[in-house]
Amino acid sequence: MQSTNNDSDEKMRSEEDTSVAAGAGASTPAQASVAATTNESSSNHPATSPPPSSSSSSSAASTLTQPTSSSSPPAAVVASSSPPAPSPSATPTPVAAYASHAAVLDCSLHASLDSLLFGDTRNCAANDVDRWRRQGFVFSPHGRTQFGLTQVSGGPCGVLAPVQAFVLRHMLFGGVAAERISVHGEPPVAPTKEEQEAALVWAVTHIIERARVDIPSSSSASGNQDGYVVVLGTSHDALLCYRLPSIAAVHDLYTQSLPFLHSKLGVLCFVYSVLLSRGLDRIRSDMDDATSFLVGAFGHSSQELVNLLLVGRARTNTFDGVRVLGDRNDPTAFKLKGIEERNEIGFLTLLEALRYTSVGEYYKSPHYPIWVVGSSNHFTVLFSLDRRVGGVTAAQVKSRIVRSAFDELDPEQNHFIPTDQLPALLLKLAPALKDTMPPNMSIDAIRSRLDPQGLGIILYDRVLTVMESWKKEKQHAAEMAARAAAAASATTSSNVSNANTTPFDCTACTFHNEAGRSMCEICGTPRPPPQPQPQPAPSAASSSSSSSSRSDEDEEIQNFTLYFYNGLEIEGKTQCTLVRIGVSVVEGGLPPQVQGEAMGEGQGLKEILLTRWPSCILEMEGEAKIS
């Protein structure tokens, strides 16, 4: 978020001085550290209780593999260790179980981290950087939004929103007991304190794990020689760096170090951990411009930082795949890097509604119905309790394969490609064409269908039209074959039936013979062979039923509920908000005048939602502020 709040920052500095003084008055160093942390948390969020012990979040690690390295501590040692007591003015004491993995963060590496994040004062002013050093992971004290993390000043929303999205993934789909998730009531999810902490530890651990998912174990890239990295501390000048052998060790360390996540350096230390776990050089290679920074003017998170936390790679763009500028066969051609596969968490942005950027289907249709929502200066979260929302149907999968393939061959977005790129297009469309295109069709025949006028270009819309016609032709052929088989079966059945069971007229003398005779009673002419009975055409009802049975799996959910969460809470100015949104998708689209009415004021969140569900009517129960 771009706006600053000097009064809020001054108040926070005063509160920090008070908390440090309170810690200094404690009877022991450990009590001083705990007192400082407790005062720090309570000054910002009076209703937030101290973090629970390590056992409160242990259930979230049930699916993680326990560390097997010889350097890992025995399970009994881990279980008996108590959470560390962070000190606001000195390097914290290492967590006992992982002391052999800890070292003070090297000054030169620390400078490299800040350089990649903030650049110099021409990019990010000192007061903007300062706000990043005053934000922890703290849950809302309000009953209706107790699932949500709060943001106390402008800046780190680009980190809080992705972490919030993964927190919700854990809570909504297994991490919170079913009786505390309400589809129709309020609040939509009401986690206990233990469930809050378990979800937070799982979320930060999962993000770090995803940042290394494509890195070989033997990698020696800068900053990640020793596997997973966790940075902890409460003083920016005295941070501990843990280099851990397994993701289970990361989860256990965070479980025992919850006060550090809640402290004012909680967000920044977590970002340091992600950067070091992936490696600084690799992060620069992820970006289109290796000289850019992850935090920009006014302390606002870049798209690269948001993408790093959502997909594990610091990609610059939000479209699907990679787009090549110039000749695709030129190895030196500049490549624009986007999202490589369908993601767990989605992303939507106002900038697409304003036509400044393009968001691909991998982000629009995530595996879970949760989206980070971007505006020009803030990031928030959108989610649903229904797992089906936002999913893709079989028909949409094929359509999106075409869109993705066409975009890769048409980086300038001309909506056409030259016909000499047809072989490359067919190769990319192979999954979508497998059950659609007629067999043994030559490439010349395909070219004539896609470019009937011989203009030397293939239009995107023409590809969709031809694929749909191939689908209908295949369905028609299948129906005709089924009817022919049914008719043949009926003829055979009629021929083997008793031929003398009905009366008949003689073909020679026209005498009407009674049933039971095999020849004419007058002239002896043999009885004529029976004629096949015409098969009745399928009724509209049965046809509709058959069609429905085939397309049930292709139907998108039409009516559902979304929730929009904005965690910005500056004392005396703003409070975190939750807005319930009813969505009705209209098949076939909306007339322009109806679409305008559906958008209401035509600004903000409603515009963003229409980039994902273009033909929908929205009903919001409250004001949804995206900035």
C-alpha positions as CSV (number, residue, x, y, z in Angstrom):
1,M,0.0,0.0,0.0
2,Q,1.4,3.4,-1.0
3,S,0.0,5.6,1.7
4,T,2.1,6.3,4.9
5,N,1.0,7.1,8.4
6,N,3.5,9.1,10.4
7,D,1.4,9.3,13.5
8,S,1.0,5.6,13.5
9,D,4.8,5.1,13.0
10,E,5.7,7.4,15.8
11,K,3.2,5.7,18.1
12,M,4.8,2.3,17.2
13,R,8.3,3.6,18.0
14,S,7.1,4.8,21.4
15,E,5.4,1.4,22.0
16,E,8.7,-0.4,21.1
17,D,10.7,1.7,23.5
18,T,8.1,1.0,26.2
19,S,8.2,-2.8,25.5
20,V,12.1,-2.8,25.6
21,A,12.0,-0.9,28.9
22,A,9.5,-3.4,30.3
23,G,11.8,-6.3,29.3
24,A,14.7,-4.6,31.0
25,G,12.9,-4.5,34.3
26,A,12.3,-8.3,34.4
27,S,14.1,-10.3,37.0
28,T,16.0,-12.6,34.5
29,P,17.2,-12.2,30.9
30,A,14.7,-14.8,29.7
31,Q,11.9,-13.1,31.5
32,A,13.0,-9.8,30.1
33,S,12.8,-11.2,26.5
34,V,9.4,-12.7,27.0
35,A,8.1,-9.5,28.7
36,A,9.4,-7.4,25.8
37,T,7.7,-9.7,23.2
38,T,4.4,-9.8,25.2
39,N,4.3,-6.0,25.5
40,E,5.1,-5.6,21.9
41,S,2.3,-7.8,20.8
42,S,-0.3,-6.4,23.2
43,S,0.5,-2.8,22.3
44,N,-0.5,-3.4,18.7
45,H,-3.3,-5.9,19.3
46,P,-4.6,-5.7,22.9
47,A,-6.9,-8.8,22.4
48,T,-4.1,-11.0,21.1
49,S,-2.8,-13.5,23.6
50,P,0.8,-14.8,23.7
51,P,1.6,-17.6,21.3
52,P,1.1,-21.1,22.4
53,S,3.8,-23.6,23.2
54,S,5.3,-25.8,20.5
55,S,2.8,-28.6,21.0
56,S,-0.1,-26.4,19.8
57,S,1.0,-26.6,16.2
58,S,2.5,-30.0,16.1
59,S,-0.5,-31.5,14.3
60,A,0.3,-29.4,11.2
61,A,3.5,-31.4,10.6
62,S,1.7,-34.7,10.4
63,T,2.1,-35.0,6.7
64,L,5.8,-33.9,6.7
65,T,8.7,-36.3,6.6
66,Q,10.7,-36.2,9.8
67,P,14.4,-35.2,9.4
68,T,16.7,-38.1,8.8
69,S,20.0,-36.4,8.5
70,S,22.6,-37.4,11.1
71,S,22.9,-33.7,12.0
72,S,19.2,-33.5,12.9
73,P,18.3,-33.6,16.6
74,P,16.6,-36.6,18.2
75,A,12.9,-36.4,18.4
76,A,12.9,-36.5,22.2
77,V,15.2,-33.4,22.3
78,V,12.9,-31.5,19.9
79,A,9.8,-32.3,21.9
80,S,11.4,-31.1,25.2
81,S,12.6,-27.8,23.9
82,S,10.6,-24.7,24.9
83,P,10.0,-21.8,22.6
84,P,12.8,-19.3,22.5
85,A,12.5,-15.9,24.2
86,P,13.4,-13.3,21.6
87,S,15.4,-10.3,22.8
88,P,14.8,-6.9,21.2
89,S,18.3,-5.7,21.6
90,A,20.7,-8.6,21.2
91,T,21.3,-11.7,19.1
92,P,18.7,-14.3,20.3
93,T,19.8,-17.5,21.9
94,P,19.6,-20.3,19.4
95,V,16.8,-22.9,19.8
96,A,18.5,-25.6,21.8
97,A,17.6,-28.4,19.4
98,Y,19.0,-26.6,16.4
99,A,21.9,-24.7,18.0
100,S,24.4,-26.6,15.8
101,H,22.6,-25.3,12.7
102,A,22.6,-21.6,13.7
103,A,25.0,-18.7,13.1
104,V,24.7,-15.0,13.2
105,L,23.6,-13.7,9.8
106,D,26.7,-12.5,7.9
107,C,26.9,-8.7,7.4
108,S,27.7,-9.0,3.7
109,L,24.9,-11.5,3.1
110,H,22.6,-9.2,5.1
111,A,23.5,-6.3,2.8
112,S,22.9,-8.4,-0.3
113,L,19.4,-9.3,1.0
114,D,18.5,-5.7,1.6
115,S,19.9,-4.7,-1.8
116,L,17.8,-7.3,-3.6
117,L,14.7,-6.3,-1.6
118,F,14.9,-2.5,-1.4
119,G,17.7,-1.3,-3.6
120,D,18.9,2.2,-2.6
121,T,17.0,5.3,-1.3
122,R,16.2,6.3,-4.9
123,N,14.1,3.2,-5.2
124,C,12.7,2.9,-1.7
125,A,12.9,5.7,0.9
126,A,14.2,5.0,4.4
127,N,10.8,5.5,6.1
128,D,9.3,2.9,3.6
129,V,11.9,0.4,4.6
130,D,11.3,1.2,8.3
131,R,7.7,0.1,7.9
132,W,8.8,-3.3,6.8
133,R,10.8,-3.7,10.0
134,R,7.6,-3.1,12.1
135,Q,5.3,-5.8,10.8
136,G,4.7,-9.2,12.3
137,F,2.3,-12.1,11.7
138,V,-0.5,-11.3,14.1
139,F,-4.1,-12.5,13.9
140,S,-7.1,-10.2,14.0
141,P,-8.6,-9.8,17.5
142,H,-12.1,-9.4,16.1
143,G,-14.4,-12.4,16.2
144,R,-15.7,-12.2,12.7
145,T,-12.1,-12.0,11.2
146,Q,-10.1,-14.0,13.7
147,F,-8.9,-16.2,10.8
148,G,-7.1,-13.2,9.3
149,L,-3.7,-11.6,9.6
150,T,-3.6,-7.8,10.3
151,Q,-1.4,-5.2,8.6
152,V,-0.5,-2.3,10.9
153,S,1.0,0.1,8.3
154,G,1.5,0.5,4.5
155,G,4.0,-1.7,2.7
156,P,4.2,-5.4,3.5
157,C,0.7,-6.4,2.2
158,G,2.5,-8.2,-0.7
159,V,3.8,-10.7,1.8
160,L,0.8,-10.8,4.2
161,A,-1.7,-11.6,1.5
162,P,0.1,-14.7,0.1
163,V,0.7,-16.0,3.6
164,Q,-3.0,-15.3,4.4
165,A,-4.0,-17.2,1.3
166,F,-2.0,-20.3,2.4
167,V,-3.3,-19.9,6.0
168,L,-6.8,-20.1,4.6
169,R,-5.9,-23.1,2.5
170,H,-4.8,-24.9,5.7
171,M,-7.8,-23.8,7.7
172,L,-10.6,-24.4,5.2
173,F,-9.4,-27.7,3.8
174,G,-8.4,-29.8,6.8
175,G,-6.8,-27.5,9.4
176,V,-10.0,-26.4,11.3
177,A,-12.7,-28.6,12.7
178,A,-15.8,-28.8,10.5
179,E,-18.1,-27.4,13.2
180,R,-16.1,-24.2,13.1
181,I,-16.6,-23.7,9.4
182,S,-20.0,-22.2,8.5
183,V,-21.2,-22.2,4.9
184,H,-24.2,-20.0,5.6
185,G,-23.5,-18.3,8.9
186,E,-21.0,-15.9,10.3
187,P,-18.0,-15.9,10.6
188,P,-17.2,-18.3,7.7
189,V,-14.4,-19.8,9.7
190,A,-13.7,-19.5,13.5
191,P,-10.4,-21.1,14.3
192,T,-9.1,-21.7,17.8
193,K,-5.8,-20.2,19.0
194,E,-4.1,-23.5,18.4
195,E,-5.6,-23.8,14.9
196,Q,-4.4,-20.2,14.1
197,E,-0.9,-21.0,15.0
198,A,-0.8,-24.4,13.3
199,A,-2.1,-22.7,10.1
200,L,0.5,-20.0,10.3
201,V,3.4,-22.4,10.9
202,W,2.2,-24.6,8.0
203,A,1.8,-21.6,5.7
204,V,5.3,-20.2,6.1
205,T,6.9,-23.6,6.0
206,H,5.0,-24.5,2.8
207,I,6.0,-21.3,1.1
208,I,9.7,-22.0,1.9
209,E,9.3,-25.5,0.6
210,R,7.8,-24.3,-2.7
211,A,10.7,-21.9,-3.2
212,R,13.1,-24.9,-3.4
213,V,10.9,-27.4,-5.2
214,D,12.8,-27.0,-8.5
215,I,16.3,-26.9,-6.9
216,P,18.4,-30.1,-7.0
217,S,19.7,-31.3,-3.7
218,S,23.2,-30.8,-4.9
219,S,22.7,-27.2,-5.9
220,S,25.4,-24.7,-4.8
221,A,23.6,-21.5,-5.8
222,S,24.3,-18.4,-3.8
223,G,22.5,-18.5,-0.4
224,N,21.2,-22.0,-0.5
225,Q,24.2,-24.4,-0.3
226,D,22.9,-26.0,2.9
227,G,19.3,-26.5,2.0
228,Y,16.4,-24.7,3.8
229,V,17.2,-21.4,5.5
230,V,15.3,-19.8,8.4
231,V,16.2,-16.3,9.7
232,L,14.9,-15.3,13.2
233,G,15.4,-12.3,15.4
234,T,13.9,-9.1,16.8
235,S,16.7,-6.7,16.2
236,H,17.6,-6.0,12.5
237,D,21.3,-5.7,13.4
238,A,21.4,-9.1,15.2
239,L,19.7,-11.9,13.4
240,L,20.3,-15.7,13.6
241,C,20.5,-17.8,10.4
242,Y,19.5,-21.5,10.6
243,R,20.6,-23.8,7.8
244,L,18.4,-26.9,8.0
245,P,18.5,-30.3,6.2
246,S,14.8,-30.9,5.8
247,I,11.4,-29.2,5.5
248,A,10.3,-31.1,8.7
249,A,13.1,-29.3,10.6
250,V,11.9,-26.0,9.3
251,H,8.4,-26.7,10.5
252,D,9.6,-27.8,13.9
253,L,11.8,-24.8,14.3
254,Y,9.0,-22.4,13.5
255,T,6.7,-24.3,15.9
256,Q,9.2,-23.6,18.7
257,S,9.8,-20.0,17.6
258,L,6.3,-18.5,17.3
259,P,7.2,-15.3,19.2
260,F,9.7,-14.4,16.5
261,L,6.9,-14.7,13.8
262,H,4.8,-12.4,15.9
263,S,7.5,-9.9,16.5
264,K,7.9,-6.7,14.5
265,L,10.6,-8.3,12.4
266,G,8.5,-11.4,11.7
267,V,7.5,-10.6,8.1
268,L,11.0,-9.3,7.1
269,C,12.8,-12.3,8.6
270,F,10.4,-14.6,6.8
271,V,11.1,-12.9,3.5
272,Y,14.9,-13.2,4.2
273,S,14.3,-17.0,4.8
274,V,12.5,-17.4,1.4
275,L,15.2,-15.5,-0.4
276,L,18.0,-17.5,1.1
277,S,16.3,-20.8,0.7
278,R,15.8,-20.2,-3.0
279,G,19.1,-18.5,-3.5
280,L,19.7,-14.8,-4.5
281,D,21.3,-15.6,-7.9
282,R,18.4,-17.9,-8.8
283,I,15.8,-15.3,-7.9
284,R,17.5,-12.8,-10.2
285,S,17.4,-15.4,-13.0
286,D,13.7,-15.9,-12.4
287,M,13.0,-12.2,-13.2
288,D,12.8,-10.6,-16.7
289,D,15.1,-7.9,-15.4
290,A,17.8,-9.2,-13.1
291,T,18.6,-5.6,-11.9
292,S,15.2,-4.8,-10.6
293,F,14.2,-4.9,-6.9
294,L,11.5,-6.9,-5.0
295,V,10.1,-3.8,-3.2
296,G,9.4,-0.6,-5.0
297,A,8.4,2.9,-4.4
298,F,6.5,3.6,-1.1
299,G,7.5,0.1,0.1
300,H,5.1,-1.6,-2.2
301,S,5.8,-5.2,-3.1
302,S,6.6,-6.0,-6.7
303,Q,4.9,-8.7,-8.7
304,E,8.1,-10.7,-8.6
305,L,7.9,-10.9,-4.8
306,V,4.2,-11.8,-4.8
307,N,4.8,-14.5,-7.5
308,L,7.8,-15.8,-5.5
309,L,5.6,-16.4,-2.5
310,L,2.7,-17.8,-4.5
311,V,4.4,-20.1,-7.0
312,G,8.0,-20.4,-5.6
313,R,9.6,-18.4,-8.5
314,A,10.1,-14.7,-8.8
315,R,8.5,-14.4,-12.2
316,T,7.8,-10.9,-13.5
317,N,4.5,-11.7,-15.3
318,T,1.1,-13.3,-14.5
319,F,0.2,-14.8,-17.9
320,D,0.6,-18.5,-18.7
321,G,3.9,-19.9,-19.9
322,V,6.7,-18.0,-21.6
323,R,6.4,-15.5,-24.4
324,V,9.3,-14.9,-26.8
325,L,9.9,-11.5,-28.4
326,G,11.2,-12.0,-31.9
327,D,12.2,-15.2,-33.6
328,R,11.4,-18.2,-31.4
329,N,14.2,-20.1,-32.9
330,D,16.7,-17.5,-31.9
331,P,18.4,-18.5,-28.6
332,T,19.2,-14.9,-27.9
333,A,15.6,-13.7,-28.3
334,F,14.2,-12.0,-25.1
335,K,11.8,-14.2,-23.1
336,L,9.0,-12.9,-20.9
337,K,8.5,-15.4,-18.1
338,G,5.0,-16.2,-16.7
339,I,3.4,-18.9,-14.6
340,E,4.3,-22.4,-15.7
341,E,1.4,-24.5,-14.4
342,R,-1.9,-24.3,-12.6
343,N,-1.2,-23.0,-9.1
344,E,-2.5,-23.9,-5.6
345,I,-3.5,-20.3,-5.0
346,G,-4.9,-17.9,-7.6
347,F,-4.2,-14.2,-8.4
348,L,-6.5,-11.5,-9.8
349,T,-5.7,-7.8,-10.3
350,L,-7.4,-4.6,-11.1
351,L,-4.6,-3.9,-13.6
352,E,-6.1,-6.5,-15.9
353,A,-9.5,-4.9,-15.8
354,L,-7.7,-1.6,-16.8
355,R,-5.9,-3.5,-19.6
356,Y,-2.4,-2.9,-18.2
357,T,-1.6,-6.6,-17.8
358,S,-2.8,-10.1,-18.5
359,V,-3.6,-12.8,-16.0
360,G,-3.5,-16.3,-17.3
361,E,-5.8,-19.3,-16.6
362,Y,-3.2,-20.9,-14.3
363,Y,-3.8,-18.1,-11.8
364,K,-7.5,-17.6,-12.6
365,S,-8.4,-21.2,-11.9
366,P,-6.3,-22.4,-9.0
367,H,-6.5,-25.8,-7.3
368,Y,-8.1,-24.1,-4.3
369,P,-10.8,-21.4,-4.4
370,I,-8.5,-18.7,-2.9
371,W,-7.1,-15.7,-4.7
372,V,-4.7,-12.9,-3.8
373,V,-6.3,-9.7,-5.2
374,G,-4.1,-6.9,-6.4
375,S,-4.9,-3.2,-6.9
376,S,-2.6,-0.4,-7.9
377,N,-1.3,-0.1,-4.3
378,H,-2.6,-3.0,-2.1
379,F,-3.0,-6.7,-1.9
380,T,-6.0,-8.5,-0.3
381,V,-7.5,-12.0,-0.3
382,L,-10.7,-13.5,-1.9
383,F,-11.9,-17.0,-1.0
384,S,-14.8,-19.5,-1.0
385,L,-15.7,-22.4,1.2
386,D,-16.8,-24.5,-1.8
387,R,-13.9,-26.4,-3.3
388,R,-15.7,-26.4,-6.7
389,V,-15.6,-22.6,-7.1
390,G,-13.0,-21.5,-9.7
391,G,-12.3,-25.0,-10.9
392,V,-12.0,-25.9,-14.6
393,T,-14.3,-28.1,-16.6
394,A,-13.1,-30.5,-19.3
395,A,-14.3,-28.1,-22.0
396,Q,-12.5,-25.2,-20.3
397,V,-9.3,-27.2,-20.1
398,K,-9.3,-27.7,-23.9
399,S,-10.1,-24.1,-24.5
400,R,-7.3,-22.9,-22.2
401,I,-4.8,-25.3,-23.9
402,V,-5.6,-23.5,-27.1
403,R,-5.3,-20.1,-25.5
404,S,-2.0,-20.9,-23.9
405,A,-0.6,-22.4,-27.0
406,F,-1.7,-19.5,-29.1
407,D,-0.3,-17.0,-26.7
408,E,3.1,-18.6,-26.8
409,L,3.2,-18.4,-30.6
410,D,1.6,-14.9,-30.7
411,P,3.5,-12.9,-28.0
412,E,2.4,-9.6,-29.5
413,Q,-1.3,-10.6,-29.0
414,N,-2.2,-10.1,-32.6
415,H,-4.8,-13.0,-32.3
416,F,-3.3,-14.7,-35.4
417,I,-0.2,-16.6,-36.4
418,P,1.3,-17.4,-39.8
419,T,0.4,-20.7,-41.3
420,D,4.0,-21.9,-41.3
421,Q,3.7,-22.2,-37.5
422,L,0.9,-24.8,-37.9
423,P,3.1,-27.7,-37.0
424,A,4.2,-26.0,-33.8
425,L,0.6,-25.2,-33.0
426,L,-0.6,-28.8,-33.5
427,L,2.2,-30.1,-31.3
428,K,1.1,-27.8,-28.5
429,L,-2.6,-28.6,-29.1
430,A,-2.0,-32.4,-29.1
431,P,-3.7,-33.0,-25.7
432,A,-6.8,-31.0,-26.8
433,L,-7.0,-32.6,-30.3
434,K,-6.5,-36.2,-29.2
435,D,-10.2,-37.0,-29.0
436,T,-11.4,-34.3,-31.4
437,M,-9.6,-34.2,-34.7
438,P,-10.5,-36.7,-37.4
439,P,-8.0,-39.5,-37.7
440,N,-5.4,-39.6,-40.5
441,M,-6.1,-36.0,-41.5
442,S,-3.2,-34.5,-43.4
443,I,-1.6,-31.3,-42.4
444,D,-2.7,-29.8,-45.8
445,A,-6.3,-30.6,-45.0
446,I,-6.0,-29.1,-41.5
447,R,-4.4,-26.0,-43.1
448,S,-7.3,-25.6,-45.5
449,R,-9.8,-25.8,-42.6
450,L,-8.0,-23.3,-40.5
451,D,-7.2,-20.9,-43.4
452,P,-10.0,-21.5,-45.9
453,Q,-9.3,-18.2,-47.8
454,G,-5.6,-18.9,-48.2
455,L,-4.5,-15.7,-46.5
456,G,-1.5,-17.3,-44.9
457,I,-2.7,-16.7,-41.4
458,I,-4.5,-18.7,-38.7
459,L,-7.0,-16.8,-36.5
460,Y,-7.4,-17.7,-32.9
461,D,-11.2,-17.7,-33.2
462,R,-11.0,-19.9,-36.3
463,V,-9.1,-22.5,-34.3
464,L,-11.9,-22.6,-31.7
465,T,-14.5,-22.8,-34.4
466,V,-12.8,-25.7,-36.3
467,M,-12.2,-27.6,-33.1
468,E,-15.9,-27.3,-32.2
469,S,-17.0,-28.4,-35.7
470,W,-14.7,-31.4,-35.4
471,K,-16.3,-32.3,-32.1
472,K,-19.8,-32.0,-33.5
473,E,-18.8,-34.1,-36.6
474,K,-17.4,-36.8,-34.3
475,Q,-20.6,-36.8,-32.2
476,H,-22.8,-37.0,-35.3
477,A,-20.8,-39.9,-36.7
478,A,-21.1,-41.7,-33.4
479,E,-24.8,-41.2,-33.3
480,M,-25.3,-42.4,-36.9
481,A,-23.2,-45.5,-36.2
482,A,-25.3,-46.2,-33.1
483,R,-28.6,-45.9,-35.1
484,A,-27.3,-48.1,-37.8
485,A,-26.3,-50.7,-35.3
486,A,-29.7,-50.5,-33.7
487,A,-31.5,-50.9,-37.0
488,A,-29.4,-53.9,-38.0
489,S,-30.2,-55.5,-34.6
490,A,-33.9,-54.9,-35.1
491,T,-33.9,-56.4,-38.6
492,T,-32.1,-59.5,-37.4
493,S,-34.5,-59.9,-34.5
494,S,-37.5,-59.6,-36.9
495,N,-36.1,-62.1,-39.4
496,V,-35.7,-64.8,-36.7
497,S,-39.1,-64.2,-35.2
498,N,-42.2,-66.3,-36.2
499,A,-43.0,-65.2,-39.8
500,N,-46.6,-66.6,-39.6
501,T,-47.9,-64.7,-36.7
502,T,-49.7,-61.9,-38.7
503,P,-52.2,-61.9,-41.6
504,F,-50.8,-61.0,-45.1
505,D,-52.0,-60.0,-48.6
506,C,-50.8,-62.3,-51.4
507,T,-48.4,-60.5,-53.8
508,A,-49.8,-62.4,-56.7
509,C,-53.6,-62.6,-56.4
510,T,-54.0,-60.1,-53.6
511,F,-56.0,-62.6,-51.5
512,H,-56.1,-61.7,-47.8
513,N,-54.7,-64.7,-45.9
514,E,-55.3,-65.2,-42.2
515,A,-52.5,-65.5,-39.7
516,G,-50.7,-68.8,-39.4
517,R,-50.3,-69.5,-43.2
518,S,-46.9,-69.7,-44.9
519,M,-48.4,-69.4,-48.4
520,C,-51.4,-68.1,-50.2
521,E,-54.5,-70.2,-49.7
522,I,-55.7,-69.6,-53.3
523,C,-52.6,-69.6,-55.5
524,G,-49.9,-71.0,-53.3
525,T,-47.6,-68.0,-53.6
526,P,-45.1,-68.0,-50.6
527,R,-45.6,-65.5,-47.8
528,P,-43.5,-62.3,-48.4
529,P,-40.5,-61.7,-46.1
530,P,-41.2,-59.4,-43.1
531,Q,-40.2,-55.8,-43.4
532,P,-38.0,-54.2,-40.7
533,Q,-39.9,-52.0,-38.4
534,P,-38.8,-48.3,-38.4
535,Q,-37.0,-47.3,-35.2
536,P,-38.6,-44.3,-33.3
537,A,-36.5,-41.2,-33.1
538,P,-35.3,-40.5,-29.6
539,S,-37.6,-38.1,-27.8
540,A,-36.5,-34.6,-26.8
541,A,-36.5,-35.7,-23.1
542,S,-34.3,-38.7,-23.7
543,S,-32.0,-36.7,-25.9
544,S,-31.7,-34.0,-23.3
545,S,-31.1,-36.6,-20.6
546,S,-28.3,-38.2,-22.7
547,S,-26.7,-34.9,-23.4
548,S,-26.9,-34.0,-19.7
549,S,-25.3,-37.2,-18.7
550,R,-22.4,-36.5,-21.0
551,S,-21.9,-32.9,-20.0
552,D,-22.5,-33.0,-16.3
553,E,-18.8,-33.1,-15.7
554,D,-18.4,-30.1,-18.0
555,E,-20.8,-27.8,-16.1
556,E,-19.4,-24.9,-14.1
557,I,-20.9,-24.1,-10.7
558,Q,-23.4,-21.3,-11.4
559,N,-24.2,-19.8,-8.0
560,F,-21.8,-19.5,-5.1
561,T,-20.5,-17.3,-2.3
562,L,-17.2,-15.5,-2.1
563,Y,-15.6,-13.7,0.9
564,F,-13.3,-10.7,0.5
565,Y,-10.8,-10.0,3.3
566,N,-8.8,-6.8,3.8
567,G,-6.4,-7.0,6.8
568,L,-5.3,-3.4,6.9
569,E,-5.9,-2.1,10.4
570,I,-4.4,1.2,11.4
571,E,-5.5,2.3,14.9
572,G,-8.0,5.2,14.7
573,K,-8.2,5.0,10.9
574,T,-9.0,1.6,9.4
575,Q,-10.1,-1.8,10.6
576,C,-9.8,-5.1,8.9
577,T,-13.0,-6.0,7.0
578,L,-14.8,-9.1,5.6
579,V,-17.4,-8.7,2.9
580,R,-19.7,-11.5,1.7
581,I,-20.3,-11.6,-2.0
582,G,-23.1,-13.6,-3.8
583,V,-22.2,-14.6,-7.4
584,S,-24.6,-15.8,-10.1
585,V,-23.0,-16.8,-13.4
586,V,-25.2,-16.3,-16.4
587,E,-24.7,-18.8,-19.2
588,G,-24.2,-17.2,-22.5
589,G,-23.2,-13.8,-21.1
590,L,-25.0,-10.6,-20.2
591,P,-26.3,-7.8,-22.4
592,P,-24.1,-4.7,-22.1
593,Q,-26.7,-2.8,-20.1
594,V,-27.3,-5.7,-17.7
595,Q,-23.6,-6.2,-17.3
596,G,-23.2,-2.5,-16.3
597,E,-25.9,-2.9,-13.7
598,A,-24.2,-6.1,-12.4
599,M,-21.0,-4.1,-11.9
600,G,-22.7,-1.4,-9.8
601,E,-20.3,1.4,-9.5
602,G,-18.0,-0.3,-12.1
603,Q,-14.9,0.2,-9.9
604,G,-12.7,-1.8,-7.7
605,L,-13.5,-5.4,-6.7
606,K,-16.4,-5.8,-9.0
607,E,-14.3,-5.0,-12.0
608,I,-11.7,-7.5,-10.8
609,L,-14.3,-10.3,-10.4
610,L,-15.6,-9.7,-13.9
611,T,-12.1,-10.5,-15.2
612,R,-12.6,-14.1,-13.8
613,W,-16.4,-14.5,-14.3
614,P,-17.3,-12.1,-17.2
615,S,-20.9,-13.1,-17.3
616,C,-22.0,-12.8,-13.7
617,I,-24.2,-10.8,-11.4
618,L,-22.7,-9.8,-8.1
619,E,-24.4,-8.9,-4.8
620,M,-22.1,-7.5,-2.1
621,E,-23.1,-7.3,1.5
622,G,-21.0,-4.3,2.5
623,E,-18.3,-2.1,1.0
624,A,-15.2,-3.9,-0.3
625,K,-12.2,-1.6,-0.3
626,I,-9.3,-3.0,-2.3
627,S,-6.8,-0.2,-1.3
